């Protein structure tokens, strides 16, 4: 329905989609501000993950890891546009799913399967197996639990960069086919990192930075070359996400802000230039912030994800 409506409205970006659907300029102004702020925070989180992954792979200082890793992502996004990002997503998707499932299988074998995992977690701290979290921290807090589940269960419907991929499909029939692929992908991939994290509690008892659990397990479970290949899976996840984010930010600023408000007669060449300039500026600012005062990746992702999901999901759902 979303793909069909975007065609009827002749809208390119998720923000333009909202403006035309609700016939409201204030909706567009508010949506632009929220999207730029939320997506920029998400980009920062992905940049930090890039830096940490390269630190794990090569032992770089974080600053060099950020500059090199982000430089590669910016270059192919800048040069290739949406077509390059779409094909990169496909290739990286296969790398991600294969690597994560392989790592999960080896980790579960090491701890004795799910039964062994449960037993070993209970030996460390029985509350690991509680629905209330370690130390029964969230006992009775059904609102927090519901929020934690729902933000990732239905929150994707409110993420502009996810919505943008629906709008970019060739036609509504393509959207119907993707339901099958997306469901299979989700069941295989999205639960695996949780189980890998639980295995990490057992296999990496002295790990100082929890955000390094997958790189550390890859290095522990595999010889050097294989662990390097597995760590490209993390880079694949980052690259596919951050490229889509940067492209969408460029689209929002160049089309929804510049062409629609500042210069309605702007040529396509000028719009593309503004889009690329936006990508470049946001990338440089993100790298500088990450180097000077790196926040936690997990908190950034959760906050940005929640912020955009709560802001946009009702609007997109009601639109169709």
N, C-alpha and C positions, 0 to 999 in steps of 0.2 A: 504493500500500500504506500509506503514511504517513497519507494522508487517511482511508482506510477504518479504520485502527486507532485514529486519534484519535476517530472517531465511536463505535467500539465501547467505548473507554475513557472516553468522555464527558469529554474533556480540552480545556480552552480554550487553555492556554499550552504552549509547548514544554517548560517545566520540569515542569509537572503531568503532561504526557505521559510523561516519563522516570520520574517517581515511580510512576505507576500501572502502567507497563509492567514495571518491575523490582521493584515492590512494596517500595520501600526509602526510608525517611525520610533516611538519610545521603546517598543519591544526590541527593535534592532539596536538601538543605542545601548540599552542595558545588556543585551546579549553579547554585543561586541566587547564590552568592558569585561564581563565575566569570562568570556572565552579567552581573551588575550591573557588575562591574569592567571586563569586556571591552567591553560595550555603551557604558558611559560614556566610555571612551577613544575609541571610534569616533565618538560624538557630538561629543566635543571636536575631533576631526580635521575633521568636517563643519562645525562652527562656524567653525573657522579658514579653511576653504575659502570659506565664505560671506563672511567679512570681506575676504579677499583679492580675491574677485570684485568686490565692491562698491567696493573701493579702485581696481581697474582701471577700472570703469565710471564712477565719479563723482569719483575723486580724494579720497575721504574719508580721514581718519586711520583706521587699522585699528580703533581702539576704537569709533568711530562706525559703521563698516561692520559690526562684530560686533553691536552693539546693535540697529541697524535691521534687518539681515538676519535675525538670530535671532529678533527680536521678531515678524516676519511669520510665520516658520515655527511658532513656539510658539503664536501666536494661532490659526492654522487647525487645528493639531493638537489644541489645547486645546478648541476650540469644536466642531469637526466630528467628531472621533473617527475610527474605522476607516473608516467610509463615505467621509468626505471624503478621507482619505489614499488609498484605493483609486482613486477617480476622478481625483484629482490625479496619481497615478502614471501613469494611462493618457494623460492630456493631455500631461504632461511627457515621457513616453516618446517621443511623436511629435516633440515639439520637439527632444529630444536627438538622435534618430537622424537627422533631417533636417539639423540644424545641423552635426553632426560630419562627416557624409558630404560635405556641401557644402564645408566647410573643408578636408577631406582632398583632395577633388578639385582645388581651387584650388592648394593647396600642392604637390601632385604635378605639376600643370601648370607651376608656377613653376620647379621644380627639374628638369624634363625627364622626368617619369614615374619608375618604379621603376629603370630603367636609369640615368637621370641621378642619381637619389638615391644609388645604389650608387657611381657614379663620383665624385661630389662628396664623399661620406663618406670614401671611400678617399683622396682628395686631402688631406683634413684629417688623418686618422689611419687607416691601413689596419686597425688592430685594431678599429675600429668594426664591421667586417664579420666579426669572429671570433666563434665560439660561446662563446669564453672571456671575452668582455667587453673593454672598453677597456683597453689595456695588458696584455692576456692575464692579467688579474688573477686569474681563477678557473681557470687552466689545470689540467686534471686533477682539478678539484674536482667530481666527478660528484654527490656527495651534495648540495652546495649547489645545483647546477643542477636536480637532480631535485626538491629541496624547493621551489625557486622556481617550477617548472612545476606541481607537484602541489598546492601550497597554493591556487592559483587554479583549477586544473583540477577538483579534487574537494573543495576546502575549503568550497565553498558549502553542501555537505550538512551541515556542522557549524555554520552560522551561525544562531543562534536566530531572528533577524528574517527570514531567508529561509524557514526551516522554518515559521515562523508564518503565512506567506502560503500555504503549501500547506494548512495546517490550516484556514485561513479560507475555502477554496473551498467552493462550494455542495454539491458531492458528488464522489465518486471519479471519475465520468465526466468531470467538468470537468478534473480533473487529467490525464487521458489526452490531451485536446485541447491542453492547454498545452505539451505536449512539442514539438509542431510549432512553435508560436509562439516558444517559448524558444530553439529551435535556430536558427531564422532570425534572431532578434534577436541572438543571440550572434555568429553569423558576420559580421553587418553591423557591429555596434557595438563589440564588445569588442577587436577588433584595431586599429581605426582610431586611437585615441589613441597607440598605440605608433608608428605611421607618422607621425603629426603631430609627435610628439616628435623623431623623426629628422629630419624636414624643418626643425624649429626649430633644430637644430644648424647648418644651412646658412643659413637665412633670418634668424636672429637671433643672429649671432655674438657680440654684446656683452651678451647677456641675463645679468643678475646673479642672478636668482632663477629656477631651473629650473621651479618650481611655477607660474610665471606664463606658461608657454610658450603655452598655448591662448588666454588673454585677449590676449596680445601679438600673436600671429599674427592673431587676429580683427580687432584694431585696424589692423594693417598691411595686410591683404588686402582689407578692405572699408571703404566710407565709414562715417561715424559712426553713422547710424541703423541700418544693416544689422549693423554689428559689435555694437551694443547688443543687437539681437535675438538674434544668435548667442550672446552672453554669457549670455542667459537660459537657454540650453541647459545651461550649467554650473550655474546656480542650480537648474534643474529636476532635475539629477542629485543635487545636494546635498539639495534639499527632499524628494524622494521617499525618499531614504535616511534622512535624519535624522528625518522624521516617523514612519517605521516603527520606528526605534530607540526614539524617545521613547515611543511607544505601548506597545511591548513592555516597556520598563522599568517603565512605569506598571502594566502587567498583572502582571508578576512580583512587584512590591512589594505591590500591592493584593490579589491573589488568592493567589499562592504563599506570600507571607510573612504578610501581615496576616490575611486571612480563614482561611487554613488553620492558622495557629499562634496568633496573638494573639487573634482574635475570630471564632470559627467561626460565631457567630450574627449576624454583621454583615449589615445590609440591603444591597440593591443600591445604594441611594443613597449609603450610607457607603463602599462599595467604590469607586464612581465618584469620590467626593470624594478618597479616598486616592490613587487613580490620578492624578488631575489635580494634586494637591499634589506628588506625586513628580515628575511631568513639569516642574512649575514650579521646584522646588528644584534638580533636576539641571541644568536649563537655566541658571539663574542662576549656579550654581557653575561650569559649563562656560564661560560668558561671562567670568566673573571670572578664571579660570585663563588663558584665551586672551589676555585683555588684559594681565595682569600678566607672564606668562612664556610666550609662545607657542612651543611646540615645533614640529618639522617635521611637516607634514601627512603626507608620504610615510611616514616612519618610524612615525608613530602608526597609520596604516592597516595597514601591513604587520604590525606587532606585534600589534595588536588582532585582525586577521583570522587570523593564525597561531595566536594564543593560543586563540581560540574554536574554530577548525577542529580543532585537535589535541585539544581537550578534549571536544568534542561529537560529531564525525563518527563515531567508532567506535560510540558509544552509539546514535545514531540509525540507523545502518546495521544494526547487530546487532538492533535492536528489531524490524525488519521481516523 
